[in-house]
C-alpha cells in the first residue's frame, strides 16, 4: 500500500459497520483487551453510525486502514457539545506514516463543524508514545492555570 499521497478520509456510514467492527476487534485483540466478536461490534456500529451524536472517520488506501471513533454529548458549560475520542486506530504495518495524524486532524475538524466546544481523550498513563502524540496536537491533561494532572475514573456497571 502506498501512502505517499496519504489516505482518503471520509465519515463512515452504517454500511461501513462491518469494517469498523472488524478494526475495533483487531485493535482490542492487539492490546489484549476484552472484546466482543467483530460481527457483534458490526451490529452495534450499524446502529451507532446512524446517530447524529456518533462519528467515525475512516482512513482508506486500497481498503480501510484506520479509524477514529468519536461521540458527542451535551454540556451545560457551553452552547455546543463535548466530543470524546473513544478510539483511534491505524493498522500496525502502517503506523508512523502520518495516518493517525490525518485521522486526528479530520476528527477535530468534524467535531468543530458540529459545534463541539472541547474534545476529551482518555489515554493509559503508561502509554507515553500515545500521550506524546496527542500532546503534539495541543491536547493536555493539565487545565490552564493549574499544576496538577486530570485523571479519568472508571467503574464497570
N, C-alpha and C positions, 0 to 999 in steps of 0.2 A: 504494500500500500504506500502510496506516495503522498506525503503531507506538505510538499513544497508550497503548494497553493493554499494550504490549510483546509480544514474540514468545512463541509457545508453545514451550517447551523440552522435549525428550524424548531419551532414549537411542535411538540408531539400532539397527536390526535388520538382518540380512542382506538383507532385502527392500529396504532403503534404499541398497544398494550403488551403484546407478546414479547416484542423485542426489549421493551423497558423492563418487563418482569424477568426476562432471562438475564439481562445485565445486572439487575439488582441481586438476583440469586447468585450470580457469579461473584459479584462484589462481596457479598456476605460470606460465601464459602472461602474466598481467597483470604479473608481475615479471620476465619474461624468463628464467625458469628452465627448464632442460630438463625435459620431462615426457612420460611415456607417454601414449598416447591415452586419452580418458575411458573408453572401453569396456574397455581393458586394466586401468585402475585399478579400474573397477567389478568386474571378475572377481576381482581381488585383495581388494577390500573385502568381497566376499561371503564369502570365507574368513576374513578378519580379524575381521569383525563377529560371527562365531560363536564366537570365542575369549573366554575369561574375562579375559585379560590385555590386551585391546584394548577401547577405549571411544570412541565418537563421540557427542557431544552435538549435536543438531540444533536450530537456531532456525528456526521456521516462522511465516510470516504467512499469506498465501494459498498460498504454496509455501515450500520450503526457501530461506532467505536467508543462512544461515551455519552454521558447524560448528566444533567443537573436537575434534581427534583426539588421543587420549592412549594411551600404553602404560604398562603396569605391569611391573616386574621385581623379582625377589627381591634382597635385600641382606643381608649378614651384620651390618650395623650397627643393625639393629632387628628387631622382630617383624613388621613389615609391609613391603610392597613400596615401592619408589621409583616415583613417577609421572613421566612425561615428557610434557609438552605438545608434541606433534610439529608441529601446525599449528593456527592459529586464524584463521578467515576469515569475513568478512562481505562480501556483495556490495557493490561500490563505491558505488552510489547510496544505500545505507542506512547507511553509516558515519557515526559521530558522533551516533548516536541511542541509544546505550546497549546495543545488541545484543551487541557484543563483551564488554562488561562483564557482561551477564547470562550469556553463554556461559561466561566465565571463572569466575564465581561458581558456576555449576552444575557445571562441570568439577571445581572444587575440592571441592564437596560430594560429588560422585560418587566421587572417589578416596578421600576421607576415609572414606566409607561402606564402601569396600572395604579399609580398614585401612592406606592409604598413610601413610608417616611423613614424606615430603618430596616436593616437586614441582620438577622441573627444566624450564627453558625456555631454548632457545637463541635468541639474537637477534643479528642483524648489528650490529656496533659503530656503523656509520653510521646505523642506523635509530633516531634519537633519539626520535622520537614513540612508537615501539613500546616502547622501553626505558622511557620515562616512564609509559606505560600500565601496564606490569607493575609498576613500582615503586609506583604508586598503590595497588596491591593487596598490598603487602608483600613483593614479590619483590626480591631484591638479588643483585648479583654480587660482594658482599664478605661473607666469612664473619664472623660476630660475633667481635669482638675482634681482627680483622686490619685492615690498612690497605692492602691490595692487592686488585685485581680477580681473579676467577676467569676462566679462558679455556676455550674448547672447542677441541679439536684434532680434525681430520678427516683421513682418508686413504681414498680410494676403493680398493676391493679387486676 
